[in-house]
Amino acid sequence: MKLTVSKQIGNSTLSVEIDERDDKEALAKATIFMVPDICLACKSTEVVWESNKANTDDGVFTYIKRKCQKCGSASNLSSYKAGGFFWNKWEKFISKPTTING
């Protein structure tokens, strides 16, 4: 099964083509793009997608996340070992104050 998914993200449109022999697998891969970009922490639709790369001794890793412009919460994209992706729950990073002894 060959699918094309188009998703509006802010002022841009993302088009992704999925080509799988197994129809169910094609639909499973497409569902990640069908999740609405609504922050579940504050219910805002002011959500942007971001990416970054991290270099480690084990290689280079690419991270994709949806970030709420209103409250700062984010939802990271993770992958299943068997293939396919899922969105993690929305979380807001709160930094802890650091103390300097001196």
C-alpha positions in Angstrom: 0.0 0.0 0.0 1.3 3.4 -0.9 0.1 6.4 1.1 0.7 10.1 1.0 0.1 12.0 4.2 0.0 15.8 4.2 0.0 17.8 7.5 -0.2 21.5 8.1 2.4 22.5 10.7 2.3 26.2 11.3 2.8 28.0 8.0 4.3 24.9 6.3 2.9 21.7 4.9 4.7 18.4 5.4 4.1 15.7 2.8 5.3 12.2 3.6 5.0 9.2 1.3 4.7 5.8 2.9 5.2 2.6 0.8 4.6 -0.7 2.6 3.7 -4.2 1.4 1.5 -4.7 4.4 -1.5 -2.4 4.4 -1.8 -2.4 8.2 1.9 -1.5 8.6 1.4 1.4 6.1 -1.5 2.7 8.1 0.4 2.3 11.4 3.3 4.4 10.1 0.9 7.1 8.8 -0.9 7.5 12.2 2.0 9.4 13.7 1.2 12.3 11.4 -2.5 12.2 12.1 -2.2 13.1 15.8 -3.4 16.6 16.3 -0.8 19.1 17.4 -2.6 20.2 20.5 -0.6 20.6 23.7 -2.1 18.3 26.2 -0.6 20.4 29.1 -2.4 23.7 28.3 -4.7 22.8 25.3 -2.9 25.3 23.0 -2.6 24.8 19.2 0.5 27.0 19.1 2.7 23.9 18.5 5.9 23.8 16.4 8.1 20.9 15.4 11.8 21.0 16.2 14.8 18.7 15.6 18.3 18.4 16.9 21.2 16.0 16.6 23.4 14.7 19.4 26.9 13.2 18.9 27.9 10.5 21.3 30.4 7.7 21.4 27.6 5.4 20.1 27.0 7.6 17.0 24.8 10.5 15.9 21.2 10.5 17.1 18.3 12.6 15.6 15.6 13.9 18.0 12.2 15.2 16.8 9.8 17.0 19.2 6.7 19.0 19.2 7.0 22.1 21.4 4.2 24.3 22.7 4.9 28.0 22.2 2.5 29.0 24.9 3.6 26.9 27.9 6.9 25.4 26.9 5.8 21.8 27.2 7.2 19.3 24.6 6.3 15.9 23.3 9.2 13.8 21.9 9.0 11.3 19.0 10.2 7.8 19.9 10.5 4.7 17.9 9.5 1.1 18.4 12.2 -1.5 18.2 10.1 -3.4 15.5 9.7 -0.1 13.5 7.3 2.7 13.6 7.0 5.8 15.8 5.0 7.2 18.7 4.7 10.5 20.5 5.6 10.6 24.2 3.4 12.4 26.7 3.6 16.1 26.9 6.0 17.3 29.6 7.3 20.7 30.7 10.9 20.9 31.6 11.5 22.8 34.8 15.1 23.5 35.6 16.3 23.1 39.1 18.3 26.0 40.6 21.9 25.2 41.0 24.1 26.3 43.8 27.7 27.2 43.6 29.8 26.4 46.6 32.7 28.7 46.9 
